[in-house]
Amino acid sequence: MQEVVILEKVYGDRSGFLKLDKKLKALLGDLEVEWKLSAVKKNWIKVSLNGEDEEISANLVREEFGEVPYKLSAVKEGETYRGRFVDLGKVGYGAYVDIGIFTPRPKDALLPLYYLKETFGEMPVRQMIRDFGWVDNLPIEVTVTEVEFGAREVELAFSDAQLKRIEGWISDGYDKLFIAGTVSENVEKALIKTGHGRDVKRIEELGLMETLLILKKGTQAPGIIKEIGPHLRGTLIGAVKFRE
C-alpha cells in the first residue's frame, strides 16, 4: 500500500471528499488501483492506494495535488510551500500557517508581525486580517525564511507569486469574498438560488473547499454575504471591501 497526504484539507460540510473522489477517478481511472480517502491531523487528506499500479498512482497523485513535508527536518530555508492560514486573529504577533508538519509533533509556521508590517504597512494583525478578507484555511504559498530546529520554530514570508496575488486582491477596486468550508459548486448553487450569479465577475477555485468570488463593479460584499450566507452554513466568509 502507498499513502500520500496531499495538500488539500476537507472540513466544514465535508463535500470535498466527493469532489476529490471524482478527481481521482479522472486521474487514475485507467490504472489497476483502488483508493481510500481519510482525514488525518488537522484535516489534511490522506490518499491510501492499493493495487498493481499503486506506485505509479502515488506519483501521479503527488504530481497533481502536491504532498505535505511531514517532518520538520524536511523543511528547508528558501523553499516554497503551500499552506493554510490557521487560528487567525488569535495572536497579535503574526499569522500562523499550517504547511503540514506532523513530526516530531504538529507545528504551525509563523508569518511574523515585523514582516507583515514591512510588507503591508503599520497596522495591527487583526486589522490586516479583516481588511484583506483572510479566513482560516485560505490556501497560500509561502517561503521559509528561518528554521530553528532546537526551538522547533519556522518563520515564513509570502512567496513572490502569492504577494503579487494579495496585492492584486487589495488594490484592483473589485469587492471580493473568500469562502472556506464547501466546494465551489455549492457556492454557485447559492448564487443561483439567491439570483446573485449576475453580480459575480469571476469565480476562482483556490482549493478543494475554498472559493474566491470577484464581484462586479458596484456590487458590495456585505450585501452578497447577507444573501448567500444562510445557504452556506458552516463556512467562513472573508471580504475585501472598497468604498464607493
WOUR-V788174 format. One record per residue. N is the residue number from 0. RES is the residue in three letters. PSI is psi in degrees with one decimal (* if undefined). OMEGA is omega in whole degrees, -180 to 180 (none if undefined). Layout:
# WOUR-V788174
n | res | psi | omega
N | RES | PSI | OMEGA
N | RES | PSI | OMEGA
This chain:
# WOUR-V788174
n | res | psi | omega
0 | MET | 140.2 | 176
1 | GLN | 140.4 | 179
2 | GLU | 133.8 | 179
3 | VAL | 125.6 | 172
4 | VAL | 110.2 | -173
5 | ILE | 167.6 | -177
6 | LEU | 50.0 | 175
7 | GLU | 150.1 | 176
8 | LYS | 150.5 | 172
9 | VAL | 127.5 | -177
10 | TYR | -162.5 | 177
11 | GLY | -124.5 | -178
12 | ASP | 2.6 | 173
13 | ARG | 14.5 | 180
14 | SER | -15.4 | -179
15 | GLY | -27.8 | -180
16 | PHE | -46.6 | -179
17 | LEU | -43.2 | -179
18 | LYS | -42.1 | 180
19 | LEU | -38.9 | 178
20 | ASP | -42.1 | 178
21 | LYS | -40.6 | 179
22 | LYS | -39.6 | 180
23 | LEU | -35.3 | 176
24 | LYS | -42.6 | 179
25 | ALA | -34.9 | -177
26 | LEU | -40.3 | -170
27 | LEU | 3.6 | -172
28 | GLY | -30.5 | -177
29 | ASP | 0.1 | -176
30 | LEU | 156.8 | 178
31 | GLU | 82.4 | -178
32 | VAL | 146.0 | 172
33 | GLU | 151.9 | 180
34 | TRP | 157.1 | 178
35 | LYS | 138.8 | 180
36 | LEU | 138.1 | 176
37 | SER | 153.1 | 176
38 | ALA | 135.2 | 177
39 | VAL | -154.5 | -177
40 | LYS | 133.9 | 173
41 | LYS | 31.0 | 173
42 | ASN | 7.8 | 172
43 | TRP | 151.8 | -175
44 | ILE | 128.7 | 177
45 | LYS | 130.4 | 174
46 | VAL | 115.3 | 178
47 | SER | 125.5 | -174
48 | LEU | 135.4 | -177
49 | ASN | 132.0 | 178
50 | GLY | 178.1 | -176
51 | GLU | -37.3 | -177
52 | ASP | 27.5 | -174
53 | GLU | -34.3 | -177
54 | GLU | -47.4 | 179
55 | ILE | -34.8 | 179
56 | SER | -43.4 | 179
57 | ALA | -40.3 | 179
58 | ASN | -39.1 | 177
59 | LEU | -40.2 | 179
60 | VAL | -44.6 | 179
61 | ARG | -43.7 | -179
62 | GLU | -40.7 | -176
63 | GLU | -43.7 | -171
64 | PHE | -13.2 | -174
65 | GLY | 169.6 | -177
66 | GLU | 142.4 | 179
67 | VAL | 157.2 | 179
68 | PRO | -17.3 | -179
69 | TYR | -64.1 | -172
70 | LYS | 144.1 | 174
71 | LEU | -37.7 | -178
72 | SER | -18.0 | 180
73 | ALA | -10.3 | -177
74 | VAL | 124.8 | -174
75 | LYS | 138.4 | 175
76 | GLU | 138.5 | 180
77 | GLY | -13.0 | 179
78 | GLU | 153.3 | 179
79 | THR | 138.3 | -178
80 | TYR | 155.4 | 175
81 | ARG | 126.0 | -178
82 | GLY | -171.0 | -180
83 | ARG | 138.2 | 171
84 | PHE | 139.8 | 175
85 | VAL | 147.7 | 176
86 | ASP | 41.3 | -179
87 | LEU | 136.4 | 175
88 | GLY | -2.8 | -178
89 | LYS | -21.4 | 176
90 | VAL | 155.0 | -178
91 | GLY | -0.2 | -174
92 | TYR | 18.3 | 177
93 | GLY | -165.1 | 179
94 | ALA | 129.5 | -179
95 | TYR | 145.9 | 180
96 | VAL | 131.0 | 176
97 | ASP | 113.0 | 179
98 | ILE | 5.2 | 176
99 | GLY | 41.6 | 173
100 | ILE | 118.0 | -177
101 | PHE | -31.2 | -176
102 | THR | 149.4 | 8
103 | PRO | -16.9 | 170
104 | ARG | 158.5 | 179
105 | PRO | 133.9 | -175
106 | LYS | 127.2 | 174
107 | ASP | 150.7 | 178
108 | ALA | 163.0 | -172
109 | LEU | 130.4 | 164
110 | LEU | 102.5 | -171
111 | PRO | 155.7 | -177
112 | LEU | -43.9 | -178
113 | TYR | -37.2 | 179
114 | TYR | -45.0 | -179
115 | LEU | -39.3 | 179
116 | LYS | -39.5 | 176
117 | GLU | -37.3 | -174
118 | THR | -43.0 | -171
119 | PHE | -1.6 | 178
120 | GLY | 171.4 | -175
121 | GLU | 98.7 | 172
122 | MET | 152.3 | 178
123 | PRO | 151.4 | -179
124 | VAL | -42.1 | -176
125 | ARG | -34.7 | 177
126 | GLN | -39.7 | 178
127 | MET | -48.0 | -179
128 | ILE | -46.3 | -178
129 | ARG | -47.8 | -176
130 | ASP | -32.3 | -177
131 | PHE | -2.3 | 176
132 | GLY | 14.9 | -177
133 | TRP | 138.3 | 176
134 | VAL | 155.8 | 175
135 | ASP | 141.9 | 179
136 | ASN | -0.3 | 176
137 | LEU | 123.9 | -179
138 | PRO | 133.8 | 178
139 | ILE | 156.3 | 179
140 | GLU | 128.0 | -175
141 | VAL | 156.1 | 175
142 | THR | 133.5 | 179
143 | VAL | 124.4 | -179
144 | THR | -27.5 | -178
145 | GLU | 136.6 | 174
146 | VAL | 120.5 | 176
147 | GLU | 96.8 | -175
148 | PHE | -35.2 | 180
149 | GLY | -50.9 | -179
150 | ALA | -6.5 | -177
151 | ARG | 48.0 | 179
152 | GLU | 141.6 | 178
153 | VAL | 126.4 | 177
154 | GLU | 148.4 | -172
155 | LEU | 165.1 | 164
156 | ALA | 159.1 | 172
157 | PHE | 144.3 | 173
158 | SER | 160.5 | 180
159 | ASP | -41.2 | -179
160 | ALA | -41.7 | -180
161 | GLN | -40.1 | 180
162 | LEU | -42.2 | 178
163 | LYS | -41.1 | 179
164 | ARG | -48.2 | -179
165 | ILE | -44.4 | -179
166 | GLU | -35.5 | 175
167 | GLY | -43.3 | -179
168 | TRP | -37.6 | -173
169 | ILE | 5.2 | -177
170 | SER | -4.5 | -172
171 | ASP | -4.1 | 176
172 | GLY | -4.0 | 178
173 | TYR | 127.4 | 172
174 | ASP | 147.0 | -177
175 | LYS | 154.0 | 172
176 | LEU | 133.3 | 171
177 | PHE | 121.5 | -177
178 | ILE | 119.7 | -178
179 | ALA | 130.6 | 176
180 | GLY | 3.9 | 175
181 | THR | 162.7 | -179
182 | VAL | 158.6 | -175
183 | SER | -29.9 | 179
184 | GLU | -35.9 | 179
185 | ASN | -32.9 | 176
186 | VAL | -43.5 | 178
187 | GLU | -41.3 | 178
188 | LYS | -42.3 | 180
189 | ALA | -38.3 | 179
190 | LEU | -41.1 | -180
191 | ILE | -45.7 | -179
192 | LYS | -39.0 | -176
193 | THR | -2.5 | 180
194 | GLY | 19.5 | -177
195 | HIS | 8.9 | 176
196 | GLY | -33.8 | -178
197 | ARG | -15.5 | -178
198 | ASP | -0.4 | -176
199 | VAL | 126.2 | 179
200 | LYS | -43.6 | -178
201 | ARG | 146.1 | 174
202 | ILE | 129.9 | 178
203 | GLU | 131.9 | 172
204 | GLU | 114.7 | 178
205 | LEU | -24.3 | 179
206 | GLY | -174.7 | -178
207 | LEU | -38.8 | -176
208 | MET | 25.5 | -179
209 | GLU | 126.7 | -175
210 | THR | 141.6 | 173
211 | LEU | 127.6 | 173
212 | LEU | 122.6 | 173
213 | ILE | 117.5 | -174
214 | LEU | 154.7 | 179
215 | LYS | 155.4 | 177
216 | LYS | 135.7 | -180
217 | GLY | -14.0 | 177
218 | THR | 128.5 | -175
219 | GLN | 137.1 | -175
220 | ALA | -46.4 | -176
221 | PRO | -38.5 | 180
222 | GLY | -40.3 | 180
223 | ILE | -40.4 | 178
224 | ILE | -45.2 | -179
225 | LYS | -37.6 | -177
226 | GLU | -45.9 | -173
227 | ILE | -19.4 | -177
228 | GLY | -47.6 | -179
229 | PRO | -20.5 | 179
230 | HIS | -3.3 | -177
231 | LEU | 53.0 | -177
232 | ARG | 142.4 | 179
233 | GLY | -0.6 | 179
234 | THR | 161.6 | 171
235 | LEU | 132.4 | -179
236 | ILE | 122.5 | 175
237 | GLY | 154.9 | -176
238 | ALA | 141.8 | 166
239 | VAL | 120.5 | -175
240 | LYS | 134.2 | 175
241 | PHE | 132.4 | 180
242 | ARG | 142.6 | 179
243 | GLU | * | none
